[in-house]
Amino acid sequence: MAILVTGGAGYIGTHTCVSLLDAGYDIVVLDNFCRSSRLSLDRVKKLTKKDFPIEEIDLCHEEHVQQVFQKYDIEGVIHFAGLKAAGESVQKPLNYYDNNITGTMNLLKAMDEYNVKQFVFSSSATVYGEQEQMPLLEDMPLEPINPYGQTKAMIEQILRDYHYANPETSIVLLRYFNPVGAHESGDLGEDPNGEPNNLLPRITQFAVGRIDSLKIFGEDYPTPDGSCIRDYIHVMDLAEGHVQALAYCQTHTGVEAINLGTGKGNSVLEVIQTFMRVNQLQLSFDIGPRREGDAPISYASTQKASKLLSWQAKRSLDQMCLDAWRWQQKNPQGFEA
């Protein structure tokens, strides 16, 4: 039996595939490669010395999704696939609602048809929106402030309703915060198509000369240095959290929303300063206006993850910055170079 990893060629997906294979799972990767590279999965195979099938499928095509479940003996699903840029979602909301929700519905229909009961969903801290209380707790009301976050919150509700109708299912909603860093080998990392949306790849691409400028969005947030505060988590810690969530699914039924973060916030400017310090670099940057859809402060309560999953983040911000730079230096143009 195998674990189906949707969006498995993406940044978090590839690192989770490594962790799953290292933990002894068989996997099947499903991806449409619209914003990822097939070469990333070649790197996964090389790192783990294990082979696995890859299905180039768009989840929005229900018949194709059904065929994957017919072809393989699927035991559980980890669902990463979806559009994920908060700013872009404000400009293209229909794309986000159509892609993210339709794809998940088709996946659930196939799971229902083929009696698959274990589901780990890649949700997001964006479902919390702008909350005054920190850290963010799983039982807080969901108030997403952009269409991307709305799709995550809507899918969470769909999954709760699905479980109510199918109480033998086990569903974990992983609300994770800001994944950064790379596999310690430097062979896997974040390789966004086009202009990076996330902070660390903007920093590393600027440092390696791939983009011409480094811009910070906003200096007037209600934070100590005026820049946004986020809970940055090493992508390998995040990957290991998915393996623990899957193990939890195998011994429990129900629906649980669980934060995956470090429980500590760092500002955008702190991340830049840390990156320069640990990698002995000097970088110039520009400060522009706020980016639409960004919350000022966001960091996690991690108590539930510790209690239910026996998981906690282990890698420091220094390590995140070192690993991100190692990846970019080894792969200045990403996977396709």
BELDA-V493533 format. One record per pair of residues at least 12 apart in sequence whose C-alpha atoms are under 10 Angstrom apart, sorted by the first residue. I is the first residue (numbers start at 1). J is the second residue. D is the distance in Angstrom with one decimal. If there is no record, write none. Layout:
i: [I;I]
j: [J;J]
d: [D;D]
//
This chain:
i: [1;1;1;1;1;1;1;1;1;2;2;2;2;2;2;2;2;2;2;2;2;3;3;3;3;3;3;3;3;3;3;3;3;3;3;3;3;3;4;4;4;4;4;4;4;4;4;4;4;4;4;4;4;4;4;4;5;5;5;5;5;5;5;5;5;5;5;5;5;5;5;6;6;6;6;6;6;6;6;6;6;6;6;6;6;6;6;7;7;7;7;7;7;7;7;7;7;7;7;7;7;7;7;7;8;8;8;8;8;8;8;8;8;8;8;8;8;8;8;8;9;9;9;9;9;9;9;9;9;9;9;9;9;9;9;9;9;10;10;10;10;10;10;10;10;10;10;10;10;10;10;10;10;11;11;11;11;11;11;11;11;11;11;11;11;11;11;12;12;12;12;12;12;12;12;12;12;12;12;12;13;13;13;13;13;13;13;13;13;13;13;13;14;14;14;14;14;14;14;14;14;14;14;14;14;15;15;15;15;15;15;15;15;15;15;15;15;15;15;16;16;16;16;16;16;16;16;16;16;16;17;17;17;17;17;17;17;17;17;17;17;18;18;18;18;18;18;18;18;18;18;18;18;18;19;19;19;19;19;19;19;19;19;19;20;20;20;20;20;20;20;21;21;21;21;21;21;21;21;21;22;22;22;22;23;23;25;26;26;26;26;26;26;27;27;27;27;27;27;27;27;27;28;28;28;28;28;28;28;28;28;28;29;29;29;29;29;29;29;29;30;30;30;30;30;30;30;30;30;30;30;30;31;31;31;31;31;31;31;31;31;32;32;32;32;32;32;33;33;33;33;34;34;34;35;35;35;35;35;35;36;36;36;36;36;37;37;37;37;37;37;38;38;38;38;39;39;39;40;40;40;40;40;40;40;40;41;41;42;43;43;43;44;44;46;47;47;47;47;53;55;58;58;58;59;59;59;59;59;59;59;59;59;59;59;60;60;60;60;60;60;60;60;60;60;61;61;61;61;62;62;62;62;62;62;62;63;63;64;64;65;65;65;65;65;65;65;66;66;66;66;66;66;66;67;68;69;69;69;69;69;69;69;70;70;70;73;73;74;74;74;74;74;74;75;75;75;75;75;75;75;75;76;76;76;76;76;76;76;76;76;76;76;76;77;77;77;77;77;77;77;77;77;77;77;78;78;78;78;78;78;78;78;78;78;78;79;79;79;79;79;79;79;79;79;80;80;80;80;80;80;81;81;81;81;81;81;82;82;82;82;82;82;82;82;82;82;82;82;83;83;83;83;83;83;83;83;84;84;84;84;84;84;84;84;84;85;85;85;85;85;85;85;86;86;86;86;86;86;86;86;86;86;86;87;87;87;87;87;87;87;87;88;88;88;88;88;88;89;89;89;89;89;89;89;90;90;90;90;90;90;91;91;91;92;92;93;93;93;93;93;94;95;95;96;96;96;96;96;97;97;97;97;97;97;98;99;100;100;100;100;100;101;101;101;101;101;102;104;104;104;104;105;105;105;108;108;108;112;112;112;115;116;116;117;117;117;117;117;117;117;117;117;117;118;118;118;118;118;118;118;118;118;118;118;118;118;118;118;119;119;119;119;119;119;119;119;119;119;119;120;120;120;120;120;120;120;120;120;120;120;120;120;121;121;121;121;121;121;121;121;121;121;121;121;122;122;122;122;122;122;122;122;123;123;123;123;123;123;123;123;123;123;123;123;123;123;123;124;124;124;124;124;124;124;124;124;124;124;124;124;124;125;125;125;125;125;125;125;125;125;125;125;125;125;125;125;125;125;125;126;126;126;126;126;126;126;126;126;126;126;126;126;126;126;126;126;126;126;127;127;127;127;127;127;127;127;127;127;127;127;127;127;127;127;127;128;128;128;128;128;128;128;128;128;128;128;128;129;129;129;129;129;129;129;129;129;129;129;129;129;129;130;130;130;130;130;130;130;130;130;130;131;131;131;131;131;131;132;132;133;133;134;134;134;134;134;134;134;134;135;135;135;135;135;135;135;135;135;135;136;136;136;136;136;136;136;136;137;137;137;137;137;137;137;137;137;138;138;138;138;138;138;138;138;138;138;139;139;142;144;144;145;145;145;145;146;146;146;146;147;148;149;152;152;155;156;156;156;156;156;156;156;159;159;159;159;160;160;160;160;161;162;163;163;163;164;164;166;166;167;167;167;168;168;168;169;169;169;169;169;169;170;170;170;170;170;170;170;170;170;170;171;171;171;171;171;171;171;171;171;171;171;172;172;172;172;172;172;172;172;172;172;172;173;173;173;173;173;173;174;174;174;174;174;174;174;174;174;174;175;175;175;175;175;175;176;176;176;176;176;176;176;176;176;176;176;176;177;177;177;177;177;177;177;177;177;177;177;177;177;178;178;178;178;178;178;178;178;178;178;178;178;178;178;178;179;179;179;179;179;179;179;179;179;179;179;179;179;179;180;180;180;180;180;180;180;180;180;180;180;180;180;180;180;180;180;181;181;181;181;181;181;181;181;181;181;181;181;181;181;181;181;181;181;181;181;182;182;182;182;182;182;182;182;182;182;182;182;182;183;183;183;183;183;183;183;183;184;184;184;184;184;184;184;184;185;185;185;185;186;186;186;186;186;186;186;186;186;186;187;187;187;187;187;187;187;188;188;188;188;188;188;188;188;188;189;189;189;189;189;189;189;189;189;189;189;190;190;190;190;190;190;191;191;191;191;191;191;191;191;191;192;193;195;196;199;199;199;199;199;199;199;200;200;200;200;200;200;200;200;200;201;201;201;202;202;202;203;203;203;203;203;203;203;203;203;203;203;204;204;204;204;204;204;204;204;204;205;205;205;205;205;205;206;206;206;207;207;207;207;207;207;207;207;207;208;208;208;208;208;208;209;209;210;210;210;213;213;213;213;214;214;214;214;214;215;215;215;215;215;215;216;216;216;216;216;216;216;216;216;216;216;217;217;217;217;217;217;217;217;217;218;218;218;218;218;218;218;218;219;219;219;219;219;219;220;220;220;221;221;221;221;222;222;223;223;223;224;225;225;225;225;226;226;226;226;227;227;227;227;227;227;227;227;227;228;228;228;228;228;228;228;228;228;228;228;229;229;229;229;229;229;229;229;229;229;229;229;229;230;230;230;230;230;230;230;230;230;230;230;230;230;230;231;231;231;231;231;231;231;231;231;231;231;231;231;232;232;232;232;232;232;232;232;232;232;232;232;232;232;232;233;233;233;233;233;233;233;233;233;233;233;233;234;234;234;234;234;234;234;234;234;234;234;234;235;235;235;235;236;236;236;236;237;237;237;237;237;237;237;237;238;238;238;238;238;238;240;240;240;241;241;241;241;241;241;241;241;241;242;242;242;243;243;244;244;244;244;244;245;245;245;245;245;245;246;247;248;248;248;249;256;256;257;257;258;258;258;258;258;258;258;258;258;259;259;259;259;259;259;259;259;260;260;260;260;260;260;260;260;260;260;260;261;261;261;261;261;261;261;262;262;262;262;262;262;262;262;262;262;263;263;263;263;263;263;263;263;264;264;264;264;264;265;265;265;265;266;266;266;266;267;267;269;270;271;271;271;271;272;272;272;274;274;274;274;274;274;275;275;275;275;275;275;275;275;276;276;277;277;277;278;278;278;278;278;278;279;279;279;279;279;279]
j: [25;26;27;28;72;73;74;75;76;25;26;27;28;29;52;72;73;74;75;76;77;17;20;25;26;27;28;29;72;73;74;75;76;77;78;118;119;246;17;26;27;28;29;30;54;68;69;72;73;74;75;76;77;78;79;119;17;20;27;28;29;30;31;54;76;77;78;79;80;81;120;28;29;30;31;32;55;57;58;59;77;78;79;80;81;82;107;29;30;31;32;33;34;35;36;56;57;58;59;78;79;80;81;82;27;28;29;30;31;32;33;36;38;40;41;54;78;79;80;81;29;30;31;32;33;35;36;37;38;39;40;41;42;44;54;80;81;31;33;34;35;36;37;38;40;41;80;81;82;189;190;191;192;35;36;37;40;80;179;180;182;188;189;190;191;192;235;80;122;179;180;182;188;189;190;235;236;238;239;242;29;31;40;41;78;79;80;81;122;235;239;242;29;40;41;42;43;44;45;183;188;189;190;235;239;40;41;44;182;183;188;189;190;235;236;237;238;239;240;44;78;235;236;237;238;239;240;241;242;243;29;41;44;45;48;52;78;239;240;242;243;41;43;44;45;47;48;49;50;183;188;236;239;240;44;48;236;237;238;239;240;241;242;243;48;239;240;242;243;244;246;44;45;47;48;49;50;51;52;243;47;48;49;50;240;243;243;50;51;52;53;74;75;51;52;53;54;72;74;75;76;77;51;52;53;54;55;68;72;73;74;77;41;52;53;54;55;56;57;78;53;54;55;56;57;58;59;65;68;79;80;81;54;55;56;57;58;59;80;81;82;55;56;57;58;59;81;56;57;58;81;58;83;193;82;83;191;192;193;194;190;191;192;193;335;191;192;193;334;335;336;54;56;335;336;334;335;336;187;188;189;190;191;334;335;336;54;188;335;187;188;335;187;188;187;183;185;187;188;72;68;81;99;103;81;82;99;100;101;102;103;104;105;106;107;98;99;100;101;102;103;104;105;106;107;102;103;106;107;102;103;105;106;107;109;110;106;110;106;110;103;106;107;108;109;110;111;106;107;109;110;111;113;114;110;110;107;110;111;113;114;115;116;110;113;114;114;116;111;114;115;116;117;118;111;114;115;116;117;118;119;250;111;115;116;117;118;119;120;170;171;246;249;250;107;108;111;116;117;118;119;120;121;171;246;118;119;120;121;122;171;172;242;243;245;246;103;104;107;119;120;121;122;123;173;100;104;120;121;122;123;99;100;103;104;121;122;96;97;99;100;101;102;103;104;122;148;151;152;95;96;97;98;99;100;148;151;96;100;124;147;148;149;151;152;197;146;147;148;149;196;197;198;126;145;146;147;148;149;197;291;292;293;294;146;147;148;197;291;292;293;294;146;147;148;197;292;293;146;147;148;149;150;151;293;145;146;147;148;292;293;146;147;292;147;148;146;147;148;150;151;147;147;148;147;148;149;150;151;147;148;150;151;152;154;151;151;148;151;152;154;155;151;152;154;155;158;155;121;155;158;159;155;158;159;158;159;162;162;166;169;169;169;170;163;166;167;168;169;170;171;249;250;253;168;169;170;171;172;245;246;247;248;249;250;251;252;253;254;159;169;170;171;172;173;245;246;249;250;255;170;171;172;173;174;242;243;245;246;248;249;255;256;152;155;156;159;171;172;173;174;175;242;245;257;152;156;172;173;174;175;176;242;149;151;152;153;155;156;172;173;174;175;176;177;257;258;259;144;148;149;152;153;173;174;175;176;177;178;258;259;260;138;142;144;149;152;153;174;175;176;177;178;231;259;260;261;298;299;300;142;143;144;145;146;147;148;149;150;151;152;153;175;176;177;293;294;295;298;140;141;142;143;144;145;146;147;148;149;150;151;152;153;154;156;175;140;141;142;143;144;145;149;150;153;175;295;298;141;142;143;144;145;146;149;150;293;294;295;296;297;298;142;143;144;145;293;294;295;296;297;298;143;144;295;296;297;298;297;298;297;298;263;264;265;297;298;299;300;301;231;263;264;265;297;298;299;300;301;302;259;263;297;298;299;300;301;302;257;258;259;299;300;301;302;303;304;175;256;257;258;259;300;301;302;303;304;257;258;154;293;295;292;293;294;295;292;293;294;295;293;293;293;173;175;173;171;172;173;174;255;256;257;171;172;173;255;173;254;255;256;255;255;253;254;255;254;255;253;254;253;254;255;252;253;254;249;250;252;253;254;255;246;248;249;250;251;252;253;254;255;256;245;246;248;249;250;252;253;254;255;256;257;242;245;246;248;249;253;254;255;256;257;258;245;255;256;257;258;259;238;241;242;245;256;257;258;259;260;305;257;258;259;260;261;300;231;232;233;238;241;258;259;260;261;262;299;300;230;231;232;233;238;259;260;261;262;263;298;299;300;198;199;200;230;231;232;233;234;235;238;260;261;262;298;299;198;200;231;232;233;234;235;236;237;238;239;260;261;320;198;199;200;201;232;233;234;235;236;237;238;317;319;320;321;323;324;200;201;232;233;234;235;236;237;315;317;318;319;320;321;322;323;324;325;326;327;234;235;236;319;320;321;322;323;324;325;326;327;328;234;235;236;320;323;324;326;327;236;319;320;322;323;324;326;327;323;326;327;330;322;323;324;325;326;327;328;329;330;331;326;327;328;330;331;334;335;323;324;326;327;328;330;331;334;335;201;235;323;324;325;326;327;328;331;334;335;235;324;327;328;334;335;205;327;328;331;332;333;334;335;336;334;334;211;211;214;215;216;217;268;271;272;232;268;271;272;275;320;321;324;325;324;325;328;214;215;216;215;271;272;275;276;283;285;321;324;325;328;275;321;324;325;326;327;328;329;332;325;328;329;332;333;334;283;284;285;276;281;282;283;284;325;328;329;332;325;328;329;331;332;333;332;333;328;332;333;283;284;285;286;283;284;285;286;287;284;285;286;287;288;289;228;268;269;272;285;286;287;288;289;290;291;268;286;287;288;289;290;291;292;294;268;287;288;289;290;291;294;296;268;269;287;288;289;290;289;290;296;290;295;296;297;296;297;267;296;297;267;267;268;269;270;267;268;269;296;266;267;268;269;270;287;290;296;297;265;266;267;268;269;290;294;295;296;297;298;264;265;266;267;268;269;270;271;295;296;297;298;299;261;263;264;265;266;267;268;271;295;296;297;298;299;300;260;261;262;263;264;265;266;267;297;298;299;300;317;261;262;263;264;265;266;267;268;271;298;299;300;316;317;320;260;261;262;263;264;265;313;314;315;316;317;320;261;262;313;314;315;316;317;319;320;321;323;324;313;315;320;324;313;314;315;320;260;261;262;311;312;313;314;315;260;261;262;311;312;313;311;312;313;259;260;261;305;309;310;311;312;313;260;309;311;309;311;305;308;309;310;311;258;305;308;309;310;311;309;309;308;309;310;309;304;308;304;305;300;301;302;303;304;305;306;308;309;299;300;301;302;303;304;305;306;299;300;301;302;303;304;305;306;311;312;313;299;300;301;302;305;312;313;299;300;301;302;312;313;314;315;316;317;298;299;300;301;302;303;312;313;298;299;300;301;302;297;298;299;300;297;298;299;317;296;297;285;317;317;318;320;321;284;285;321;317;318;319;320;321;322;317;318;319;320;321;322;324;325;321;322;318;321;322;317;318;319;321;322;325;318;321;322;323;325;326]
d: [8.6;7.0;8.5;9.9;7.9;5.1;5.7;5.6;8.8;6.8;4.8;4.9;6.5;10.0;9.8;7.6;6.2;5.0;5.5;7.1;8.8;9.7;8.7;7.2;6.3;4.7;6.2;8.5;9.7;8.7;5.9;5.7;5.0;5.6;7.2;9.3;9.7;9.3;10.0;8.9;5.8;4.8;5.9;7.1;10.0;9.3;9.0;9.1;9.4;6.4;7.8;6.3;4.7;6.3;8.1;9.6;7.6;9.9;6.9;6.1;4.9;6.1;8.5;9.7;8.8;6.0;5.0;6.1;7.2;8.5;9.6;8.5;6.0;4.7;5.9;9.2;9.5;9.3;9.6;8.5;7.6;6.4;5.0;5.4;5.2;8.9;9.3;7.3;6.0;4.8;7.6;8.1;9.9;9.5;8.6;10.0;9.7;9.7;9.6;8.9;7.0;4.9;3.9;7.3;9.7;8.7;5.4;6.3;6.2;9.7;9.4;9.1;9.7;9.3;8.0;9.0;8.8;8.5;7.0;7.5;7.5;8.0;6.4;8.9;7.2;8.9;5.9;6.5;6.5;8.4;6.1;6.0;9.6;9.2;9.3;9.5;9.2;8.4;8.3;9.9;7.5;5.4;7.7;9.3;7.9;9.0;8.2;8.2;10.0;9.3;8.1;8.4;8.9;9.9;8.0;9.9;8.7;9.7;9.1;9.4;8.8;8.1;6.4;5.2;7.1;8.4;8.3;7.9;9.5;7.8;9.3;9.5;9.9;8.7;8.3;6.5;8.4;7.8;6.9;9.9;9.0;9.9;9.9;9.6;8.9;8.9;6.6;8.6;9.8;9.7;7.9;9.9;9.4;7.0;6.7;9.9;8.8;6.6;10.0;9.7;7.6;8.6;9.7;9.9;8.8;9.7;9.8;7.9;8.1;7.1;7.3;8.2;9.9;7.0;6.3;9.5;8.6;5.9;8.8;9.7;9.3;8.5;7.5;9.5;7.8;4.3;6.9;8.8;6.9;7.5;8.4;8.8;7.2;9.3;9.3;10.0;10.0;8.0;9.9;9.8;9.3;9.6;9.6;6.1;8.3;7.6;6.5;10.0;9.5;9.3;9.8;9.1;8.2;9.4;9.9;9.0;7.9;9.7;9.8;6.3;6.1;9.4;8.6;6.9;9.9;8.3;8.1;8.5;6.2;9.8;9.5;9.1;9.3;10.0;6.8;9.3;7.4;9.3;9.4;9.9;9.7;6.8;9.6;9.2;9.4;7.9;9.5;9.2;9.0;7.3;9.6;9.7;9.9;9.0;6.1;7.5;9.1;10.0;8.8;9.7;9.6;9.6;9.8;6.1;5.3;6.1;7.6;9.2;8.1;9.7;8.4;9.5;8.8;7.6;6.4;4.8;6.1;8.4;9.6;9.8;8.7;6.0;4.8;6.0;6.1;8.2;8.6;9.1;8.6;9.6;9.8;8.5;7.8;6.5;5.2;5.6;6.7;8.2;9.5;7.2;9.8;8.1;5.1;5.0;5.0;8.0;8.8;7.2;8.6;8.8;10.0;9.1;9.7;9.1;9.8;8.8;9.1;7.2;6.0;9.3;9.7;7.7;7.5;7.4;9.2;8.6;9.7;9.4;9.4;6.9;7.4;9.0;9.3;8.8;9.3;9.9;6.2;7.3;8.6;7.0;8.8;10.0;9.3;9.5;6.5;9.1;8.5;9.3;10.0;6.6;6.9;9.1;8.6;7.7;9.4;9.8;8.5;8.1;9.1;9.7;7.7;9.2;9.4;7.8;8.1;9.0;8.2;8.9;9.9;7.7;4.5;7.4;8.9;6.6;6.9;8.4;6.6;8.6;8.9;5.8;4.6;8.3;8.7;6.8;8.9;8.9;7.8;7.6;9.8;9.0;8.0;8.8;5.3;7.8;8.4;8.2;8.6;9.2;9.5;9.9;9.2;7.0;6.7;9.9;9.1;6.8;9.7;8.2;8.1;8.2;5.3;8.6;8.3;8.7;8.8;8.8;9.4;6.7;7.7;8.8;6.8;9.9;9.3;9.0;9.5;7.7;9.0;9.4;8.7;8.3;9.1;6.8;9.7;9.7;9.5;9.7;8.8;5.9;7.5;7.0;9.4;9.6;8.7;9.8;6.1;6.6;4.5;5.8;8.1;9.6;10.0;7.9;8.7;8.9;9.0;9.8;8.6;8.1;8.6;6.3;4.9;6.2;8.3;9.7;8.6;8.5;6.0;4.7;6.0;7.5;10.0;9.5;8.0;9.4;9.5;8.0;9.9;8.1;8.8;7.5;6.2;5.1;5.8;9.1;10.0;9.9;9.9;8.9;6.9;5.2;8.4;9.2;7.7;8.0;8.6;9.6;8.3;8.0;9.9;6.6;5.1;8.6;9.9;7.8;8.8;9.3;9.5;9.6;9.7;8.3;6.2;9.3;10.0;7.1;6.5;7.6;9.7;8.2;9.0;9.5;9.8;6.3;8.7;9.7;9.6;9.6;9.8;9.6;6.9;9.6;9.7;6.8;8.7;8.5;9.1;6.3;7.2;5.4;7.3;8.7;9.6;8.4;6.4;7.7;7.8;9.0;8.4;8.2;7.1;6.1;6.0;7.9;9.4;9.0;8.5;9.1;9.3;9.4;6.8;5.4;5.5;8.9;9.7;9.8;8.9;9.4;6.0;6.0;7.8;7.6;7.2;9.8;9.1;9.6;8.6;9.7;8.6;5.7;7.7;9.7;9.5;8.6;9.7;9.8;6.9;6.4;9.7;9.3;7.1;7.4;7.9;8.4;6.0;9.6;9.4;9.3;9.4;8.7;6.5;8.1;9.7;8.2;6.6;8.5;7.8;6.5;9.1;9.8;9.6;7.4;9.1;9.3;8.7;8.4;9.4;9.6;8.6;8.4;9.5;8.9;9.9;9.4;8.1;9.7;9.5;8.8;9.5;7.0;4.5;6.1;8.1;8.6;9.0;8.9;9.3;6.1;5.1;6.1;8.5;9.9;7.5;9.6;9.4;5.8;7.0;9.9;9.4;8.7;10.0;9.2;7.9;6.3;4.8;6.5;8.5;9.2;7.7;7.4;9.8;9.5;8.4;5.8;4.9;6.1;7.2;7.5;9.5;6.9;6.6;9.8;8.0;9.8;9.8;9.3;8.9;8.2;9.0;7.5;6.2;4.9;6.0;8.6;9.2;9.7;9.4;8.4;9.7;8.8;6.6;5.5;6.9;7.7;8.9;8.7;9.2;5.6;7.8;8.4;7.6;9.4;6.0;5.3;4.7;6.7;9.3;8.9;9.4;9.2;10.0;9.3;7.2;6.8;8.6;8.7;7.0;4.2;4.9;6.3;8.9;10.0;8.4;9.1;9.7;9.6;8.9;8.1;9.2;9.9;8.9;5.1;5.5;5.3;8.4;9.5;7.6;8.9;9.3;7.7;8.3;8.1;8.8;8.4;5.9;7.7;8.2;9.8;7.9;5.0;8.3;10.0;8.0;8.7;8.2;8.8;8.0;9.7;9.0;8.4;8.7;9.9;8.8;5.4;6.1;4.6;8.0;9.0;10.0;8.8;5.0;6.7;8.7;6.5;5.6;9.3;9.5;8.0;7.4;6.9;4.8;5.1;5.5;8.4;8.2;9.8;8.8;9.4;9.6;8.7;9.2;6.9;4.8;4.1;5.3;8.3;7.8;9.5;9.2;8.8;6.6;9.6;9.5;8.6;9.5;7.2;7.6;7.4;10.0;8.8;5.5;7.3;7.5;7.9;8.2;9.9;8.7;9.4;8.1;8.1;8.7;9.6;9.7;9.5;9.6;10.0;9.8;8.4;7.4;6.8;7.5;8.0;9.9;7.0;8.4;9.1;9.6;7.5;5.5;5.0;5.0;8.7;8.4;8.9;10.0;7.2;6.1;4.8;5.4;8.9;9.8;8.9;7.8;9.4;6.9;5.5;8.3;8.9;8.8;8.5;9.0;6.2;6.4;6.8;8.9;7.9;9.4;9.8;8.1;8.4;9.7;10.0;9.2;9.6;9.6;6.1;8.1;8.0;8.6;5.6;8.4;9.9;9.0;9.5;9.6;9.7;9.3;9.6;9.7;9.5;7.0;9.9;9.4;10.0;8.6;7.5;9.3;8.8;8.0;9.7;8.7;6.5;9.2;9.8;9.8;9.0;6.9;7.1;8.6;9.1;10.0;9.5;7.2;6.8;9.3;9.0;5.9;7.5;8.5;9.8;8.6;5.6;6.4;8.2;9.3;8.5;5.2;7.6;8.6;6.2;4.2;5.0;6.1;8.5;9.0;9.0;9.3;6.6;10.0;9.0;7.3;6.2;4.7;6.5;8.6;9.3;6.6;8.1;8.4;7.2;9.6;8.2;5.7;4.9;5.9;7.2;9.0;7.4;6.0;4.5;6.1;8.4;9.7;8.7;7.9;8.2;8.4;6.0;5.1;5.9;6.6;9.3;6.9;5.9;4.6;6.1;8.5;9.1;9.0;9.5;8.5;7.8;9.7;8.2;5.6;4.5;6.0;9.8;9.6;8.4;7.5;5.8;6.6;6.9;9.3;7.7;6.5;5.6;8.7;9.7;8.0;7.2;7.4;8.7;9.4;9.9;6.8;5.8;4.6;5.8;8.3;8.8;9.6;9.3;7.7;9.7;9.4;9.1;9.3;9.3;8.5;5.8;4.8;5.6;5.1;8.8;8.9;7.2;9.7;9.7;8.6;9.2;8.8;8.5;6.5;8.4;6.5;6.0;5.1;5.5;8.9;10.0;9.5;9.0;9.9;6.2;8.0;9.0;7.2;7.7;9.0;9.2;8.0;5.4;5.9;8.0;9.9;9.7;8.8;9.7;7.6;4.3;6.1;7.6;5.3;4.3;8.0;9.2;8.3;7.4;6.3;7.2;9.4;7.2;8.8;8.8;5.2;5.2;8.5;8.1;6.4;9.2;9.2;7.7;6.6;9.6;6.8;8.3;9.2;7.7;8.8;9.2;9.5;9.0;5.8;8.8;8.0;8.2;8.2;8.1;7.8;9.6;9.9;6.8;7.9;8.4;5.4;4.1;7.7;8.3;6.5;8.1;8.8;6.3;9.3;7.4;7.8;9.8;8.9;9.8;9.5;9.9;6.7;9.5;9.8;9.0;9.3;8.6;9.2;8.8;8.6;7.0;9.5;9.2;5.9;7.8;8.9;8.3;9.0;9.4;8.0;8.3;8.6;8.1;9.5;9.7;9.6;8.9;9.2;9.7;8.4;5.5;7.1;9.4;8.4;9.4;8.2;9.4;9.3;9.3;8.5;9.9;7.6;8.6;8.8;9.9;9.5;8.2;8.4;8.8;9.1;7.8;7.3;8.9;7.8;9.0;8.4;6.6;8.3;9.7;9.1;9.4;7.4;8.3;9.6;8.6;9.3;9.7;9.4;8.9;10.0;9.0;9.0;7.1;6.0;9.4;9.0;6.2;8.4;8.9;9.1;7.1;9.3;7.4;8.5;9.6;8.4;9.4;9.4;9.5;8.2;8.8;7.0;9.5;8.6;8.9;9.2;9.8;8.8;7.2;6.9;9.6;6.4;9.1;8.3;9.8;9.9;7.2;7.3;9.7;8.1;6.8;7.5;8.4;7.2;4.8;6.1;8.5;9.2;5.7;4.7;5.5;6.4;9.5;9.4;7.6;8.3;9.8;7.1;6.1;4.6;5.9;8.1;8.4;9.2;9.1;8.8;6.1;5.1;5.4;4.7;5.6;9.3;9.1;9.7;6.4;5.7;4.7;4.1;7.1;9.7;9.5;9.8;9.5;6.9;7.7;7.6;7.6;8.7;8.1;9.4;8.5;9.0;5.9;8.7;6.9;8.4;8.2;7.5;7.7;8.6;7.6;9.0;7.5;8.9;8.4;9.1;8.8;9.0;9.6;5.9;5.7;6.5;9.0;9.5;9.3;7.6;9.1;9.4;8.3;5.4;5.8;8.4;9.4;8.2;7.4;4.9;5.9;8.4;9.4;5.7;5.2;4.1;6.4;9.0;9.1;9.7;8.7;6.3;4.7;6.2;7.8;9.7;9.8;8.1;5.0;5.5;6.2;7.6;9.8;9.2;8.3;6.1;5.0;5.8;9.1;9.5;6.2;6.4;6.7;5.7;4.5;6.3;8.7;8.8;6.4;4.6;6.8;10.0;7.0;7.1;9.1;7.9;7.1;7.1;9.4;10.0;9.0;9.8;8.4;9.9;9.3;7.4;8.5;8.1;5.6;6.0;9.3;9.3;9.9;7.2;9.1;7.8;8.2;7.8;7.7;8.8;8.9;7.7;8.4;6.2;7.6;7.8;8.0;5.6;9.2;9.1;9.5;9.8;9.4;8.3;10.0;9.0;9.4;8.5;9.5;8.8;8.8;9.4;8.9;7.7;5.4;6.7;7.0;6.8;7.9;9.9;9.7;9.2;7.6;8.2;9.3;9.0;9.8;7.2;9.7;8.4;7.7;9.1;6.4;7.9;8.4;9.3;9.5;9.8;9.4;9.9;9.4;9.2;5.7;7.6;7.1;9.1;9.0;8.7;6.3;9.5;9.1;9.3;8.3;7.6;6.5;9.6;10.0;9.6;9.3;8.9;9.3;9.8;9.3;8.1;9.1;6.3;5.9;9.6;8.6;9.0;9.5;6.4;6.8;6.1;8.6;7.3;6.4;9.8;9.8;7.2;8.4;6.5;9.7;9.2;6.7;9.5;8.8;8.0;8.0;7.2;5.6;7.6;6.4;9.0;8.0;6.8;7.9;6.8;8.1;6.9;7.3;5.5;8.2;8.9;8.9;9.8;9.6;5.9;4.7;5.4;5.8;8.9;9.5;8.8;9.2;6.0;7.1;8.7;9.6;7.9;7.0;5.4;8.3;9.3;9.4;8.7;8.8;9.6;8.6;10.0;9.8;7.7;9.0;9.7;8.0;9.8;9.2;9.0;7.6;6.6;9.9;9.7;7.2;9.5;8.7;7.3;9.5;8.7;5.2;7.3;9.1;8.3;8.7;9.8;8.8;9.5;9.9;9.8;6.4;8.6;7.3;6.6;9.8;9.2;7.7;6.5;9.9;7.6;9.3]
//
